């Protein structure tokens, strides 16, 4: 390891541990890893993991969302002050929002290179309301201002987001790069041979927000249960009542109160992995993603995938190869894909093997870490 510092800037420690820690560990062979995040809700186990890997952690309070402009300014000033104190050689800002803030800070700090990871555009990027159009204009101004600097790179997780930023002149092509996610640990998510029976188990795992397609999953499940009552449906995911996009939890519980669909609650990574192995098909009817890591993890274990033909999700599935692509916000299309799995279980064995091969050949941790190393140098 050389003396260069690589600083990850993320919103909170839980997100880092679930999505970035293994990538950071790979890169720690070449850099001293620093982490800036909100540690307010960090458990002793979380902090222990960070310290055991010899990462240096720095606490930064989250942006005050109730004080819109003032919240941004205060967070930006505190982040800049912390980066000046750390004095990293390289900085990796993760998410669109933190990349936006980081693009401003980049003008006022000395680094060898800053990387801005656009993990997804979110459900609001394309909305026409004046508030969101204004935010998009400001984002464009900030990102285009980077043209006065040379030591930066915008990283995207799918080709659609990359192409959009280039065609809408947020960034010039030489400063944009696609890297397929954070890398999947193929030892941790190993393949198992499944015996697909008629009584399949469909698993949905994601935050309980509308844009993940949870409502479509429930409605499609009920369509299938009328014809195939022995089919099992599982839902795992966190409900955050402070998130304005979250579904009504009381209505959600009532909609599955007949026990035909089981809610597993918010599972740990290890707990969710157990259900990958217990279940037959993984479902992600999202309205749009950067690149859904949970889908890649499920596929690595050999799960056939049903997901939507939208940004990020379509990178995880080739229809007829390892699963099905369906139309977003379409419960009937989802039910049709589910039924195709039930009626053609022989195909599922092929899809299972192909899912694992796709992840191994395109998304493994070793491949992705190597791409990040090249991007930094």
N, C-alpha and C positions, 0 to 999 in steps of 0.2 A: 504493500500500500504506500502511495506517495503522500506528500504533505498537503495536497489539495483538498479543500473542504467542498463537499456537495451538500447543499441545504434543500431539503424537501419542505415546501410550504403547503400545508393542508388545513382544512377547517377544524378537524378534531382527531384525536388519537384513535378513536374506534374505527374511523374510515381508513386511516393509515394502516392499522393492523389487519383489517379485512381485505384491503386492496393493494397495498404497496410494500408491505414489510419484506416480503420475499425478494422483490426486485431490489429494494434498498440493500438487503443482505448480500445479494450478488455483486452489487456495485461497490460494496464496502471493501472488496478485495483491491480496489483501485483508489478509493477516496475515503476520507474521514466523513462519516455521515452525521449531519445535523438535522434536526427536525423541529420545525416551528408549527405549533398547533394549539388548540384549546385543550388544556389538561384538566379543566374544572371537574369533569365527571370521570376522570381516569381512575380505574381501580388499581389497587396495589399490584395485582397480577399483570395489568397492562404495563405499568411502569417497570415491573421486573423484567418483562420481555424486552423492552427497549434497552434497559441497562445491561442485560445479559449479552446483547448483541453489540455492546459498546457504542451505541448511538448516543449523541448528545441532544437532549431534549430541551426546548425553550417554550415556556408557556406564553400564549398570546390570547387575550380575551377576544371572543367573537365580535363581529360587527353588530352594533345595536340597530336592529332592523326597524325599531319604532321611531328612530331619528334618522330618516333616510339619508340626506346629504351629509349631515353632521356625523352620522354613524360611519359613512364611508371615509370621510376625511380623518376622523380620529383613528380608525383602524389603519388607514394608509400611513399616517405619521408614526404610529407605534410599530408597524411592521418595518418601515424604513429604518427607524432607530435601532431595532433589533438586528436587522441585517448588517448595518454599519458596525455594530458591536461584534457580530460573529465574523464578519469579513470573509465570506465564502468565495471560493474561486468560481463555483458554478451554483446556480439556483434553479430549482424546478418548481414552478408554480402550477398547482394542480386544480382543475376545474375552470370553467369559463370565467366565473366571477373573480377568482383569485388571479387568473391570467390577466384580466382587465386591470386589476389593481397593480399587479406586478409590472405590466407594461408601462404604467406611469412611473413607478419606482425605478425602473430600469434606467431612466434618464439621469438618475441622481445617485447611483451607486456604482462602484467599480467592481466589475466581475469579468472573468474571461468569457463567459457566455451565460445567458439566461434562456431557459427553455420554458415555453408556455404550453402546458398540456390541456387541450380542449377536449375534455372527457365526454362532452355531449352539449347540444345547444339548448336542451330543455324544452318544455312545452310552450314557453312564452316568446321564444325567439322569432317565430313566424306570425305572431298575433298582430292584428291591425290597430288595436286600441292605442290612443295617443301616447299613453304612458310607456308602453312597450316599444313603440316606434321611436320615441325620444331616447330611451335607453340604448336601443340599437344604433342610433346615429352617434351617440356619445362613444359607444364601444368602437365603432368604426373609426372615429377621429383618433382615439387613443391608439388603436392597433396600427393605423396607417402612419402615426407619428414615429413609429419604430424605424421607418425608412431612413431616418437620420442617424441611426446606429447600425452597426454591422454584426455585432456579437450576440445574435439572438436567433431563435428558431421556434416556430409554432408547430406543435405536434398534434396530429389528429388520430383518432382511433378507427375511423371509417372513411372511405373515399368520398362519400356524399358531403360530409361536413367540410372536408378539405377543399373539394371543388367549389362549394358554396362560398367559402371565404376568399378563394382566388377570383371567382367570376364577379363577386360583389366588391372586389378591390379592398378587402380588409388586409390582405397580405400579398406580396409578390411571390411567385412560384418558387424561386430559389430559397426562400426562407420558410417554406412549408414542407412538412414531412409527415407521412403516415407510418405509425407503428401500431401493430395490432394488439393493443391492450397492455397488460402488465406482466403477462407470462403466467402459465399454469404449471404448477409443480406436478409433473407426471408421476412422481413417486407417491406423493400424497393423495392424488386423485387417480388411483390405478384402475385399470380396466377389470371388470368381472364379466364372465359369460352369464347371460340371463336366459332363463327359460320363460319365454313369453306365452302366457296362457290366455284363454278367452277373458277371464276376469282380470282385466288390466287395472293398474293403479296410475292415475294421472296426478302429477305433482306441480303445483304452482308455488313459487317461492320468490317473494319480492316485498318491498314496502307496500303497505295497503293504501295506495293512492290511485286515483282514477286512471292516470296516464299509463299505468302498468297493465291495464286491461283486466283488473280484478272483477269488475262487474260482468264483462263478457265471459270470463271463465266460469263464474257462478251460473249465469244463464245458459251457457252451452252445456254445462254439467247436468243441469236439470232436463235439458232436451234429451241427452243421452240416457239418463236414468229412467226415463219413461219407456225406452225401448230395451235397455240393457241394465236392469235394476241391480245386478250384482257387481257392476263396475264401481271402483273406489276412486274418490277424489280427495286430495289433500291440499291444504293451504298453509303455508308457513310465511311469516313476515311480521314486521314491526308496524304497529299503528301509533302515529304521533299526532295527538289531538291539536298540537300547536301548528301543524302544517296545514295551510289553507286548502291544499289539494287532497288531503286525506278524505277517505270515505267516511260516512256516518257509521260509527262503530256499532251503535245499537241496532241500526237497520241491517248492518252486515250480520250480526249475530242472529237476528231474527230470520234472516234469509237462509241460514243454514241450520236452523233450530231442529229440523227433523232428523239430524244426524246422518243424512245422506252425503254430506260434505263435511269433512273433519278439519277443524282449525287447530293447528299444532302450536300456535303462538309464535313468539320470536325466538328462533333457535340459534344456538352458538354455531360456529363454523363446523365444529366436529359433529354436532347434533344434526345439522342439515346434511352433512356428508353421509351420515347413516341412512337418511331417507332417500338419498340418491340411489343407494344400493338396494333399498327396500321397494322402491317404486319402479314403474315400467317406462313411462313417458314423461318428459319434462315440457311444461307449457310456459311460454312467455308471450302473451298477446299485447305487448307494449305498443304505445303510439309512436315511439321513437327513442333511441338510445345512442350513447357514444359507442360502447361495445359492452354488452352485459356480461360481466365476469361470471355471474352465477350460471349463465347458460353454458359458458365454456367449461366450467368445472363439472357441470352435470354431463356434458358431452364426453369429457375426458374419461368418466367412469363407464361410459358405454350406453348412455341414455339416448334414444332417439329424441328428436326435438321437434316441437311444433311452435313456431314463432311467426311474427308478422313481417310482411314484405315492406319494411321501413328502414330508415337509416340505422346502422349499427346491428340490428337484428338479422338482416339478410346476409350479413357476413358470417353468421353462425350456422347457416343451413343452406344446403342445396336440395331443392325439392326432388324427391325420388332417390336421393343419395343417402342422406342421414336423417330425413324427416320431411316436414311439410312447411311451406310458407303460405300464410293466409293473409287475407285483407284485414287491415286494422279496423277496430270498432265494429266487428262483424261477428256476432255470436253464432249465426247460422254457418258461416264458413268454418269457424272453429269447431263446431259440432260435427260438420262433415269430415274434417280431418281426424277428429277423434274416432268417428265411426269407421273410417278407413283403416285405422290402426286395429280396431277390434275385429274387423272382418278379414284382415290380411296379416295375421300374426307372423307368418313366415317371412314377410318383408322386414319385420322388426329386427330379426337377427342380423340381417345385412346392414340395416340402418345403424344398429348398435356398434358394430365393428367399424363402420365408416365414420361415425362420430368420433370415436377414439383416435382413429388415424388422422382425421382432419386436425384435431387439436395437437397431436404429437408433431405433425409436419409443418404446422403454421403458427401455433400459439404457445409452444413450450417455453418455460421460464428461461432456459438457456438461450434460445433464439432471440427472445425479446430483450434480455439483458445485454446481449451482444449489440443489438441495434441501438439501444440507449447509449452504450459506451461509444459507438461510432458517432452518434449525434452530438455527444458532449465534446468530442475531439475533432 
